[in-house]
Amino acid sequence: MSKPVSIPAHLRSGLPDPLAAHNNKGKTNEKKTSSQYASEAERLKQELEELNRKRAEARARLGLK
């Protein structure tokens, strides 16, 4: 039979809360509209294009494809 592990209080304060996923008191379940999804998708596409452009520039400086 195994017994529970005793964790000192000074270490316990730094551990994640194992019940945090079940304690959703402050969270609200907001529904996004299609226009919100569209604007978020556009923003992410722009970020991806910028990252790809920076990557291509960095590869060019290194003499890679």
N, CA, C and O atoms as a CHARMM CRD file, in Angstrom:
* protein
*
  260
    1    1 MET  N      0.84800  -1.17300   0.00000 PROA 1      0.00000
    2    1 MET  CA     0.00000   0.00000   0.00000 PROA 1      0.00000
    3    1 MET  C      0.89500   1.23800   0.00000 PROA 1      0.00000
    4    1 MET  O      1.83000   1.32500   0.79600 PROA 1      0.00000
    5    2 SER  N      0.61900   2.18700  -0.87800 PROA 2      0.00000
    6    2 SER  CA     1.43400   3.39800  -0.92400 PROA 2      0.00000
    7    2 SER  C      0.76900   4.50700  -0.12600 PROA 2      0.00000
    8    2 SER  O     -0.45600   4.57600  -0.02500 PROA 2      0.00000
    9    3 LYS  N      1.60100   5.36900   0.43600 PROA 3      0.00000
   10    3 LYS  CA     1.04300   6.47700   1.20900 PROA 3      0.00000
   11    3 LYS  C      1.32600   7.78500   0.46500 PROA 3      0.00000
   12    3 LYS  O      2.26000   7.84800  -0.33500 PROA 3      0.00000
   13    4 PRO  N      0.54600   8.80900   0.71400 PROA 4      0.00000
   14    4 PRO  CA     0.71700  10.07000  -0.00200 PROA 4      0.00000
   15    4 PRO  C      2.06800  10.71500   0.30600 PROA 4      0.00000
   16    4 PRO  O      2.62600  10.55100   1.39000 PROA 4      0.00000
   17    5 VAL  N      2.56500  11.44200  -0.66600 PROA 5      0.00000
   18    5 VAL  CA     3.83300  12.13500  -0.51200 PROA 5      0.00000
   19    5 VAL  C      3.59800  13.41800   0.27100 PROA 5      0.00000
   20    5 VAL  O      2.62400  14.13000   0.02800 PROA 5      0.00000
   21    6 SER  N      4.48100  13.70700   1.20200 PROA 6      0.00000
   22    6 SER  CA     4.38300  14.92600   1.99400 PROA 6      0.00000
   23    6 SER  C      5.30100  15.97800   1.38200 PROA 6      0.00000
   24    6 SER  O      6.51700  15.79500   1.33700 PROA 6      0.00000
   25    7 ILE  N      4.71700  17.08000   0.91200 PROA 7      0.00000
   26    7 ILE  CA     5.48000  18.16100   0.29800 PROA 7      0.00000
   27    7 ILE  C      5.53700  19.32100   1.28500 PROA 7      0.00000
   28    7 ILE  O      4.49800  19.77600   1.76400 PROA 7      0.00000
   29    8 PRO  N      6.74200  19.80500   1.59400 PROA 8      0.00000
   30    8 PRO  CA     6.86500  20.93100   2.53300 PROA 8      0.00000
   31    8 PRO  C      6.12000  22.16400   2.02400 PROA 8      0.00000
   32    8 PRO  O      6.00700  22.37400   0.81600 PROA 8      0.00000
   33    9 ALA  N      5.62100  22.96600   2.93800 PROA 9      0.00000
   34    9 ALA  CA     4.80500  24.13200   2.59700 PROA 9      0.00000
   35    9 ALA  C      5.55900  25.12100   1.71800 PROA 9      0.00000
   36    9 ALA  O      4.96200  25.70900   0.81600 PROA 9      0.00000
   37   10 HSD  N      6.85800  25.32100   1.95500 PROA 10     0.00000
   38   10 HSD  CA     7.60300  26.29800   1.16000 PROA 10     0.00000
   39   10 HSD  C      7.77200  25.85100  -0.29200 PROA 10     0.00000
   40   10 HSD  O      7.98900  26.68700  -1.16900 PROA 10     0.00000
   41   11 LEU  N      7.67700  24.56800  -0.55600 PROA 11     0.00000
   42   11 LEU  CA     7.72100  24.06500  -1.93300 PROA 11     0.00000
   43   11 LEU  C      6.32300  23.98200  -2.53700 PROA 11     0.00000
   44   11 LEU  O      6.15200  24.14400  -3.74600 PROA 11     0.00000
   45   12 ARG  N      5.33200  23.73100  -1.70000 PROA 12     0.00000
   46   12 ARG  CA     3.95800  23.58200  -2.16100 PROA 12     0.00000
   47   12 ARG  C      3.43000  24.85700  -2.80100 PROA 12     0.00000
   48   12 ARG  O      2.61200  24.79500  -3.71900 PROA 12     0.00000
   49   13 SER  N      3.88700  26.01700  -2.32700 PROA 13     0.00000
   50   13 SER  CA     3.37900  27.28600  -2.85100 PROA 13     0.00000
   51   13 SER  C      3.73400  27.47300  -4.32100 PROA 13     0.00000
   52   13 SER  O      3.02400  28.18800  -5.02700 PROA 13     0.00000
   53   14 GLY  N      4.79800  26.86000  -4.80000 PROA 14     0.00000
   54   14 GLY  CA     5.21000  27.00400  -6.19300 PROA 14     0.00000
   55   14 GLY  C      4.59200  25.98200  -7.12900 PROA 14     0.00000
   56   14 GLY  O      4.77300  26.07500  -8.34300 PROA 14     0.00000
   57   15 LEU  N      3.88100  25.03000  -6.60600 PROA 15     0.00000
   58   15 LEU  CA     3.28200  23.98600  -7.44300 PROA 15     0.00000
   59   15 LEU  C      1.99800  24.47300  -8.10100 PROA 15     0.00000
   60   15 LEU  O      1.29200  25.30600  -7.53300 PROA 15     0.00000
   61   16 PRO  N      1.68500  23.96100  -9.29500 PROA 16     0.00000
   62   16 PRO  CA     0.41900  24.33800  -9.92500 PROA 16     0.00000
   63   16 PRO  C     -0.76300  23.74200  -9.17200 PROA 16     0.00000
   64   16 PRO  O     -0.63700  22.70900  -8.51400 PROA 16     0.00000
   65   17 ASP  N     -1.89800  24.39500  -9.27500 PROA 17     0.00000
   66   17 ASP  CA    -3.10900  23.92400  -8.61000 PROA 17     0.00000
   67   17 ASP  C     -3.70600  22.77800  -9.42600 PROA 17     0.00000
   68   17 ASP  O     -4.13000  23.00400 -10.55900 PROA 17     0.00000
   69   18 PRO  N     -3.75400  21.56000  -8.88900 PROA 18     0.00000
   70   18 PRO  CA    -4.27600  20.43500  -9.66300 PROA 18     0.00000
   71   18 PRO  C     -5.77000  20.55300  -9.94800 PROA 18     0.00000
   72   18 PRO  O     -6.27900  19.86300 -10.83200 PROA 18     0.00000
   73   19 LEU  N     -6.48100  21.40700  -9.22300 PROA 19     0.00000
   74   19 LEU  CA    -7.91300  21.56200  -9.42900 PROA 19     0.00000
   75   19 LEU  C     -8.25300  22.82700 -10.22100 PROA 19     0.00000
   76   19 LEU  O     -9.42700  23.17800 -10.34600 PROA 19     0.00000
   77   20 ALA  N     -7.25100  23.50800 -10.75100 PROA 20     0.00000
   78   20 ALA  CA    -7.47500  24.77700 -11.44500 PROA 20     0.00000
   79   20 ALA  C     -8.42100  24.61500 -12.63500 PROA 20     0.00000
   80   20 ALA  O     -9.21400  25.51500 -12.91300 PROA 20     0.00000
   81   21 ALA  N     -8.35300  23.50500 -13.32900 PROA 21     0.00000
   82   21 ALA  CA    -9.21000  23.29400 -14.49300 PROA 21     0.00000
   83   21 ALA  C    -10.68200  23.19100 -14.09600 PROA 21     0.00000
   84   21 ALA  O    -11.56700  23.48500 -14.90000 PROA 21     0.00000
   85   22 HSD  N    -10.93900  22.78000 -12.87700 PROA 22     0.00000
   86   22 HSD  CA   -12.31300  22.61300 -12.41800 PROA 22     0.00000
   87   22 HSD  C    -12.87100  23.85700 -11.73700 PROA 22     0.00000
   88   22 HSD  O    -14.07500  23.94400 -11.49800 PROA 22     0.00000
   89   23 ASN  N    -12.01400  24.80900 -11.42600 PROA 23     0.00000
   90   23 ASN  CA   -12.43300  26.02700 -10.74600 PROA 23     0.00000
   91   23 ASN  C    -12.53300  27.18100 -11.74200 PROA 23     0.00000
   92   23 ASN  O    -11.68500  28.07300 -11.74200 PROA 23     0.00000
   93   24 ASN  N    -13.54400  27.17000 -12.57600 PROA 24     0.00000
   94   24 ASN  CA   -13.72100  28.18500 -13.61600 PROA 24     0.00000
   95   24 ASN  C    -14.67900  29.27300 -13.16700 PROA 24     0.00000
   96   24 ASN  O    -15.56000  29.66900 -13.93000 PROA 24     0.00000
   97   25 LYS  N    -14.52900  29.76000 -11.96100 PROA 25     0.00000
   98   25 LYS  CA   -15.47000  30.73800 -11.41800 PROA 25     0.00000
   99   25 LYS  C    -15.47200  32.03400 -12.20900 PROA 25     0.00000
  100   25 LYS  O    -16.54200  32.55700 -12.52200 PROA 25     0.00000
  101   26 GLY  N    -14.29100  32.57300 -12.54300 PROA 26     0.00000
  102   26 GLY  CA   -14.19600  33.87200 -13.17500 PROA 26     0.00000
  103   26 GLY  C    -14.35000  33.85400 -14.68200 PROA 26     0.00000
  104   26 GLY  O    -14.52900  34.91000 -15.28800 PROA 26     0.00000
  105   27 LYS  N    -14.28800  32.70800 -15.29400 PROA 27     0.00000
  106   27 LYS  CA   -14.34000  32.64100 -16.75200 PROA 27     0.00000
  107   27 LYS  C    -15.77100  32.71600 -17.25600 PROA 27     0.00000
  108   27 LYS  O    -16.69200  32.11900 -16.69800 PROA 27     0.00000
  109   28 THR  N    -15.92000  33.47600 -18.33600 PROA 28     0.00000
  110   28 THR  CA   -17.20500  33.50000 -19.01800 PROA 28     0.00000
  111   28 THR  C    -17.03000  32.80900 -20.35200 PROA 28     0.00000
  112   28 THR  O    -15.95100  32.83800 -20.94300 PROA 28     0.00000
  113   29 ASN  N    -18.07100  32.20300 -20.81300 PROA 29     0.00000
  114   29 ASN  CA   -18.01500  31.47900 -22.07500 PROA 29     0.00000
  115   29 ASN  C    -18.56300  32.38100 -23.17600 PROA 29     0.00000
  116   29 ASN  O    -19.73500  32.29700 -23.54200 PROA 29     0.00000
  117   30 GLU  N    -17.68600  33.25000 -23.69900 PROA 30     0.00000
  118   30 GLU  CA   -18.11200  34.18100 -24.72700 PROA 30     0.00000
  119   30 GLU  C    -18.16000  33.48300 -26.08200 PROA 30     0.00000
  120   30 GLU  O    -17.27100  32.70400 -26.42600 PROA 30     0.00000
  121   31 LYS  N    -19.18400  33.76600 -26.82400 PROA 31     0.00000
  122   31 LYS  CA   -19.31100  33.23500 -28.16900 PROA 31     0.00000
  123   31 LYS  C    -18.74500  34.26200 -29.13800 PROA 31     0.00000
  124   31 LYS  O    -19.06200  35.44700 -29.04500 PROA 31     0.00000
  125   32 LYS  N    -17.91300  33.81300 -30.06200 PROA 32     0.00000
  126   32 LYS  CA   -17.35300  34.70700 -31.05600 PROA 32     0.00000
  127   32 LYS  C    -18.26900  34.74400 -32.26800 PROA 32     0.00000
  128   32 LYS  O    -18.87600  33.74200 -32.64700 PROA 32     0.00000
  129   33 THR  N    -18.35100  35.92000 -32.85800 PROA 33     0.00000
  130   33 THR  CA   -19.13700  36.05400 -34.07700 PROA 33     0.00000
  131   33 THR  C    -18.26600  35.67100 -35.26800 PROA 33     0.00000
  132   33 THR  O    -17.04500  35.56000 -35.15200 PROA 33     0.00000
  133   34 SER  N    -18.90400  35.47400 -36.40000 PROA 34     0.00000
  134   34 SER  CA   -18.14600  35.10800 -37.59200 PROA 34     0.00000
  135   34 SER  C    -17.20500  36.23400 -38.00600 PROA 34     0.00000
  136   34 SER  O    -16.12400  35.96900 -38.53200 PROA 34     0.00000
  137   35 SER  N    -17.59700  37.47900 -37.78000 PROA 35     0.00000
  138   35 SER  CA   -16.71100  38.59200 -38.13500 PROA 35     0.00000
  139   35 SER  C    -15.49300  38.62300 -37.20500 PROA 35     0.00000
  140   35 SER  O    -14.40400  39.00500 -37.63200 PROA 35     0.00000
  141   36 GLN  N    -15.66500  38.22900 -35.94800 PROA 36     0.00000
  142   36 GLN  CA   -14.51800  38.15400 -35.03700 PROA 36     0.00000
  143   36 GLN  C    -13.55100  37.06300 -35.48700 PROA 36     0.00000
  144   36 GLN  O    -12.33400  37.25200 -35.46700 PROA 36     0.00000
  145   37 TYR  N    -14.10500  35.92000 -35.89300 PROA 37     0.00000
  146   37 TYR  CA   -13.25200  34.85000 -36.40800 PROA 37     0.00000
  147   37 TYR  C    -12.53700  35.29800 -37.67600 PROA 37     0.00000
  148   37 TYR  O    -11.35500  35.00400 -37.85700 PROA 37     0.00000
  149   38 ALA  N    -13.23500  35.99900 -38.54500 PROA 38     0.00000
  150   38 ALA  CA   -12.64300  36.46400 -39.79400 PROA 38     0.00000
  151   38 ALA  C    -11.51600  37.45400 -39.53200 PROA 38     0.00000
  152   38 ALA  O    -10.46700  37.37500 -40.17000 PROA 38     0.00000
  153   39 SER  N    -11.71600  38.38400 -38.60300 PROA 39     0.00000
  154   39 SER  CA   -10.66600  39.36000 -38.31300 PROA 39     0.00000
  155   39 SER  C     -9.47200  38.69200 -37.64400 PROA 39     0.00000
  156   39 SER  O     -8.32700  39.06000 -37.90500 PROA 39     0.00000
  157   40 GLU  N     -9.73200  37.71500 -36.78600 PROA 40     0.00000
  158   40 GLU  CA    -8.63400  36.99300 -36.14800 PROA 40     0.00000
  159   40 GLU  C     -7.85800  36.18000 -37.18500 PROA 40     0.00000
  160   40 GLU  O     -6.63000  36.11500 -37.13200 PROA 40     0.00000
  161   41 ALA  N     -8.56900  35.56400 -38.12100 PROA 41     0.00000
  162   41 ALA  CA    -7.91100  34.79700 -39.17700 PROA 41     0.00000
  163   41 ALA  C     -7.05600  35.71400 -40.04800 PROA 41     0.00000
  164   41 ALA  O     -5.94200  35.34700 -40.42300 PROA 41     0.00000
  165   42 GLU  N     -7.56100  36.89400 -40.37000 PROA 42     0.00000
  166   42 GLU  CA    -6.80600  37.84500 -41.17700 PROA 42     0.00000
  167   42 GLU  C     -5.54900  38.30300 -40.43700 PROA 42     0.00000
  168   42 GLU  O     -4.47500  38.40300 -41.03000 PROA 42     0.00000
  169   43 ARG  N     -5.68900  38.57700 -39.15200 PROA 43     0.00000
  170   43 ARG  CA    -4.54100  38.99500 -38.34900 PROA 43     0.00000
  171   43 ARG  C     -3.47900  37.89800 -38.31300 PROA 43     0.00000
  172   43 ARG  O     -2.28700  38.17500 -38.44300 PROA 43     0.00000
  173   44 LEU  N     -3.91700  36.65600 -38.13800 PROA 44     0.00000
  174   44 LEU  CA    -2.97600  35.54000 -38.09400 PROA 44     0.00000
  175   44 LEU  C     -2.30100  35.32800 -39.44400 PROA 44     0.00000
  176   44 LEU  O     -1.11800  34.99300 -39.49700 PROA 44     0.00000
  177   45 LYS  N     -3.04000  35.51800 -40.53500 PROA 45     0.00000
  178   45 LYS  CA    -2.44900  35.40400 -41.87400 PROA 45     0.00000
  179   45 LYS  C     -1.37000  36.45300 -42.06900 PROA 45     0.00000
  180   45 LYS  O     -0.30600  36.15900 -42.61400 PROA 45     0.00000
  181   46 GLN  N     -1.64000  37.68300 -41.62400 PROA 46     0.00000
  182   46 GLN  CA    -0.65100  38.75100 -41.75100 PROA 46     0.00000
  183   46 GLN  C      0.59000  38.45100 -40.92500 PROA 46     0.00000
  184   46 GLN  O      1.71200  38.68500 -41.37500 PROA 46     0.00000
  185   47 GLU  N      0.39000  37.93200 -39.71200 PROA 47     0.00000
  186   47 GLU  CA     1.52800  37.56500 -38.86800 PROA 47     0.00000
  187   47 GLU  C      2.35200  36.46900 -39.53000 PROA 47     0.00000
  188   47 GLU  O      3.58200  36.50900 -39.50000 PROA 47     0.00000
  189   48 LEU  N      1.67800  35.49200 -40.12400 PROA 48     0.00000
  190   48 LEU  CA     2.37200  34.39300 -40.78500 PROA 48     0.00000
  191   48 LEU  C      3.15400  34.89100 -41.99100 PROA 48     0.00000
  192   48 LEU  O      4.29100  34.47100 -42.21200 PROA 48     0.00000
  193   49 GLU  N      2.55500  35.78400 -42.77300 PROA 49     0.00000
  194   49 GLU  CA     3.26100  36.34800 -43.92800 PROA 49     0.00000
  195   49 GLU  C      4.51200  37.09600 -43.48000 PROA 49     0.00000
  196   49 GLU  O      5.56700  36.97600 -44.10300 PROA 49     0.00000
  197   50 GLU  N      4.39800  37.86700 -42.40300 PROA 50     0.00000
  198   50 GLU  CA     5.53900  38.61500 -41.87600 PROA 50     0.00000
  199   50 GLU  C      6.64300  37.67200 -41.40600 PROA 50     0.00000
  200   50 GLU  O      7.82200  37.90600 -41.67500 PROA 50     0.00000
  201   51 LEU  N      6.26000  36.61300 -40.70800 PROA 51     0.00000
  202   51 LEU  CA     7.25500  35.64000 -40.24100 PROA 51     0.00000
  203   51 LEU  C      7.92800  34.93100 -41.40600 PROA 51     0.00000
  204   51 LEU  O      9.13900  34.71100 -41.38800 PROA 51     0.00000
  205   52 ASN  N      7.14200  34.57000 -42.42700 PROA 52     0.00000
  206   52 ASN  CA     7.71600  33.91600 -43.60400 PROA 52     0.00000
  207   52 ASN  C      8.66700  34.85500 -44.33400 PROA 52     0.00000
  208   52 ASN  O      9.71000  34.42500 -44.82700 PROA 52     0.00000
  209   53 ARG  N      8.31300  36.13600 -44.40500 PROA 53     0.00000
  210   53 ARG  CA     9.17000  37.11300 -45.06800 PROA 53     0.00000
  211   53 ARG  C     10.48800  37.25300 -44.30200 PROA 53     0.00000
  212   53 ARG  O     11.56000  37.27600 -44.90700 PROA 53     0.00000
  213   54 LYS  N     10.40700  37.34700 -42.97600 PROA 54     0.00000
  214   54 LYS  CA    11.61700  37.45700 -42.16300 PROA 54     0.00000
  215   54 LYS  C     12.47200  36.20200 -42.28800 PROA 54     0.00000
  216   54 LYS  O     13.69900  36.28300 -42.33900 PROA 54     0.00000
  217   55 ARG  N     11.82200  35.05000 -42.33700 PROA 55     0.00000
  218   55 ARG  CA    12.56700  33.79500 -42.47200 PROA 55     0.00000
  219   55 ARG  C     13.27700  33.73800 -43.80900 PROA 55     0.00000
  220   55 ARG  O     14.43300  33.32500 -43.88800 PROA 55     0.00000
  221   56 ALA  N     12.58000  34.15800 -44.87200 PROA 56     0.00000
  222   56 ALA  CA    13.19200  34.15400 -46.20200 PROA 56     0.00000
  223   56 ALA  C     14.38600  35.10300 -46.25100 PROA 56     0.00000
  224   56 ALA  O     15.41100  34.77800 -46.85000 PROA 56     0.00000
  225   57 GLU  N     14.26300  36.26400 -45.63100 PROA 57     0.00000
  226   57 GLU  CA    15.37900  37.21700 -45.58200 PROA 57     0.00000
  227   57 GLU  C     16.57100  36.62800 -44.83100 PROA 57     0.00000
  228   57 GLU  O     17.71500  36.76700 -45.26400 PROA 57     0.00000
  229   58 ALA  N     16.29800  35.97300 -43.71200 PROA 58     0.00000
  230   58 ALA  CA    17.36800  35.38200 -42.91800 PROA 58     0.00000
  231   58 ALA  C     18.04300  34.25800 -43.69000 PROA 58     0.00000
  232   58 ALA  O     19.26700  34.13100 -43.66100 PROA 58     0.00000
  233   59 ARG  N     17.25900  33.44900 -44.37200 PROA 59     0.00000
  234   59 ARG  CA    17.83200  32.35600 -45.17600 PROA 59     0.00000
  235   59 ARG  C     18.66200  32.90900 -46.31500 PROA 59     0.00000
  236   59 ARG  O     19.70800  32.35100 -46.64500 PROA 59     0.00000
  237   60 ALA  N     18.20900  34.00900 -46.92900 PROA 60     0.00000
  238   60 ALA  CA    18.95700  34.62300 -48.02000 PROA 60     0.00000
  239   60 ALA  C     20.30300  35.14300 -47.51600 PROA 60     0.00000
  240   60 ALA  O     21.32000  35.00900 -48.19600 PROA 60     0.00000
  241   61 ARG  N     20.30200  35.73400 -46.32600 PROA 61     0.00000
  242   61 ARG  CA    21.55700  36.22700 -45.75700 PROA 61     0.00000
  243   61 ARG  C     22.53200  35.09800 -45.48500 PROA 61     0.00000
  244   61 ARG  O     23.74600  35.28100 -45.57800 PROA 61     0.00000
  245   62 LEU  N     22.00200  33.93300 -45.15100 PROA 62     0.00000
  246   62 LEU  CA    22.86500  32.77500 -44.87900 PROA 62     0.00000
  247   62 LEU  C     23.22400  32.02500 -46.14200 PROA 62     0.00000
  248   62 LEU  O     24.02200  31.08800 -46.09900 PROA 62     0.00000
  249   63 GLY  N     22.65200  32.41600 -47.26400 PROA 63     0.00000
  250   63 GLY  CA    22.95700  31.73900 -48.52300 PROA 63     0.00000
  251   63 GLY  C     22.19800  30.44400 -48.71000 PROA 63     0.00000
  252   63 GLY  O     22.60800  29.59400 -49.50100 PROA 63     0.00000
  253   64 LEU  N     21.10300  30.28200 -48.00000 PROA 64     0.00000
  254   64 LEU  CA    20.26300  29.09200 -48.14400 PROA 64     0.00000
  255   64 LEU  C     19.12700  29.39600 -49.11400 PROA 64     0.00000
  256   64 LEU  O     18.96900  30.53600 -49.55100 PROA 64     0.00000
  257   65 LYS  N     18.35200  28.39700 -49.44700 PROA 65     0.00000
  258   65 LYS  CA    17.21600  28.56700 -50.36500 PROA 65     0.00000
  259   65 LYS  C     16.30400  29.66900 -49.94800 PROA 65     0.00000
  260   65 LYS  O     15.30600  29.93200 -50.61900 PROA 65     0.00000
